[in-house]
Amino acid sequence: LGAVWLAGVMLTTCRLVVPHVRNRGICNMSIPVHHPFVDRRLSEHRILRRIRVRISDRIASPLTYGVMNPVILLPKNLDFQDTEALRFVLTHEWIHIKRNDVLLKGLLASALCIHWFNPLVWLMAALAARDIELSCDEAVLRHLPDKRSYAKLLIGLAETAGGLDRSFAHFSKKPLEERIEMMMNMRKSSTIGALLVL
């Protein structure tokens, strides 16, 4: 049983590490972005760690990479003249960095490697990844309360990426549909509501 568990740990680790290594290679081959709007947005949202923004022709949608030296990686086909879309993208990725979501996903991946045999742990990781994105969307709309423009951007990015969002597990609803429905139905939380939840 010990040998079977160890083999499972190695296979699961390889499966999770390969995309990480591939992303590191893409990041290393990316080009730094020097754009007045991008620089201004980063100066407005400072954190203790220095955030770098780079561009790559090997990705279809924006992503965040790194914990201590975070990088926002943008696709080459992103329209830098569309400052509204760029504002949403940078805010979304900045929130991921501020919340250390990359580190959290790493901890979830570690749990998967150790408990690869437990379907409940896989379910936990899938639902956690889903919640991370939904929570990030909610935070973006608190900073930039324009639901329709943000939803339109998400649809456009999904179309560019071929309609596939790997941040979610596919349960009863399509991931993008669930994100947009959540945004459109989002209401400001009240003190009474917070107390009831507590």
Secondary structure, 3 states (H helix, E strand, C coil): CHHHHHHHHHHHHHHHHHHHHHHHHHHHCCEECCCHHHHHHHHHCCCCCCCEEEEECCCCCCEEECCCCCEEEEECCCCCCCHHHHHHHHHHHHHHHHCCHHHHHHHHHHHHHHCCCCHHHHHHHHHHHHHHHHHHHHHHHHHCCCHHHHHHHHHHHHHHCCCCCCCCCCCCCCHHHHHHHHHHCCCCCCHHHHHHHC
